[in-house]
């Protein structure tokens, strides 16, 4: 009977250890997945704002999104930078600093630590002001 209780106790300890180990492995990946979702939401909101107001937002406070863990900087008339701090490396190789030609940033490929990527929006070029001669 004592051996049965010892065996059950051992099973419980091993099961709890496995659960805690799995949480240790999955926890950071889940946090990074949530951060990628917030970055993608921010990118979409920045693009919608630029389409509507014909300029980039000055700060993330101009947007109605969850800004936790995000950094945003305007780096040019059409260019912006979004940053986040990742707990895991999901790069699979070198990460481009600039988004592809369409300007959309793919946050799913990221290194570990603080990562900043630059995106681009297409804003209309203002018409030249004509003056009478």
C-alpha positions as CSV (number, residue, x, y, z in Angstrom):
1,X,0.0,0.0,0.0
2,X,2.8,2.4,0.9
3,X,4.4,1.6,-2.5
4,X,1.2,2.7,-4.3
5,X,1.2,6.0,-2.5
6,X,4.8,6.5,-3.3
7,X,4.2,5.7,-7.0
8,X,1.2,8.1,-7.1
9,X,3.2,10.9,-5.4
10,X,6.0,10.3,-7.9
11,X,3.5,10.6,-10.8
12,X,2.2,13.8,-9.4
13,X,5.6,15.3,-9.0
14,X,6.7,14.3,-12.6
15,X,3.4,15.6,-14.0
16,X,3.8,19.0,-12.3
17,X,7.4,19.2,-13.5
18,X,6.3,18.5,-17.1
19,X,3.6,21.1,-16.9
20,X,5.9,23.8,-15.4
21,X,8.6,22.9,-18.1
22,X,6.0,23.3,-20.8
23,X,4.9,26.7,-19.5
24,X,8.5,27.7,-19.4
25,X,8.9,26.8,-23.0
26,X,5.5,28.1,-24.2
27,X,5.2,31.3,-22.1
28,X,7.7,33.4,-23.9
29,X,6.4,32.3,-27.3
30,X,2.9,33.3,-26.3
31,X,4.1,36.7,-25.1
32,X,5.9,37.2,-28.4
33,X,2.8,36.1,-30.4
34,X,0.7,38.7,-28.5
35,X,3.4,41.4,-29.2
36,X,3.3,40.5,-32.9
37,X,-0.5,40.9,-32.9
38,X,-0.2,44.3,-31.2
39,X,2.5,45.4,-33.7
40,X,0.3,44.3,-36.6
41,X,-2.7,46.1,-35.2
42,X,-0.5,49.2,-34.7
43,X,0.7,49.0,-38.3
44,X,-2.8,48.7,-39.7
45,X,-4.0,51.6,-37.5
46,X,-1.0,53.8,-38.7
47,X,-1.9,53.0,-42.3
48,X,-5.6,53.8,-41.8
49,X,-4.7,57.1,-40.0
50,X,-2.3,58.0,-42.9
51,X,-5.0,57.2,-45.5
52,X,-7.5,59.4,-43.6
53,X,-5.4,62.3,-42.5
54,X,-2.8,62.2,-45.4
55,X,0.1,62.1,-42.9
56,X,1.6,59.8,-40.3
57,X,0.4,60.0,-36.7
58,X,2.9,61.8,-34.5
59,X,2.6,59.3,-31.7
60,X,0.8,56.1,-30.9
61,X,-1.4,58.2,-28.6
62,X,-3.2,59.4,-31.8
63,X,-4.5,55.8,-32.3
64,X,-7.0,53.9,-30.3
65,X,-5.0,50.7,-29.8
66,X,-3.2,48.7,-27.1
67,X,0.2,50.4,-27.1
68,X,1.8,48.3,-24.3
69,X,5.3,47.2,-25.2
70,X,5.4,49.2,-28.4
71,X,7.6,52.0,-29.6
72,X,6.8,54.2,-32.6
73,X,8.9,56.8,-34.4
74,X,8.3,58.9,-37.5
75,X,11.5,58.6,-39.5
76,X,10.5,60.4,-42.7
77,X,7.5,61.9,-44.5
78,X,6.3,58.4,-45.5
79,X,8.4,56.2,-43.2
80,X,7.8,55.0,-39.7
81,X,9.5,52.7,-37.3
82,X,7.8,50.2,-35.0
83,X,9.7,48.5,-32.2
84,X,9.1,45.8,-29.6
85,X,11.1,43.6,-27.2
86,X,10.9,39.9,-28.0
87,X,11.7,37.1,-25.6
88,X,12.4,34.5,-28.3
89,X,14.3,34.3,-31.6
90,X,12.0,33.6,-34.5
91,X,14.1,35.1,-37.3
92,X,15.2,32.0,-39.2
93,X,18.0,34.2,-40.6
94,X,18.8,37.8,-41.2
95,X,16.0,40.3,-40.6
96,X,15.6,43.1,-43.1
97,X,15.7,46.5,-41.6
98,X,13.2,47.9,-44.1
99,X,9.9,46.5,-45.2
100,X,9.6,45.1,-48.7
101,X,8.4,47.3,-51.6
102,X,4.8,47.3,-50.5
103,X,5.9,48.8,-47.2
104,X,4.3,46.3,-44.9
105,X,6.4,45.0,-42.1
106,X,6.4,41.2,-41.3
107,X,6.8,41.0,-37.5
108,X,6.5,37.2,-37.4
109,X,10.2,37.0,-38.2
110,X,12.1,38.6,-35.4
111,X,15.2,38.2,-33.3
112,X,15.4,38.1,-29.6
113,X,15.5,41.4,-27.7
114,X,14.6,44.9,-28.9
115,X,13.7,44.8,-32.6
116,X,12.8,47.8,-34.8
117,X,11.5,47.6,-38.3
118,X,10.7,50.4,-40.7
119,X,7.5,50.6,-42.7
120,X,6.3,52.9,-45.4
121,X,3.0,54.4,-46.4
122,X,2.0,55.9,-49.7
123,X,1.0,59.5,-49.1
124,X,0.0,61.8,-51.9
125,X,2.6,64.2,-53.1
126,X,1.4,67.7,-52.6
127,X,0.7,69.7,-55.7
128,X,3.1,72.5,-56.3
129,X,1.9,75.9,-55.4
130,X,1.5,78.1,-58.5
131,X,2.2,81.7,-58.4
132,X,1.2,84.3,-60.9
133,X,4.1,85.8,-62.9
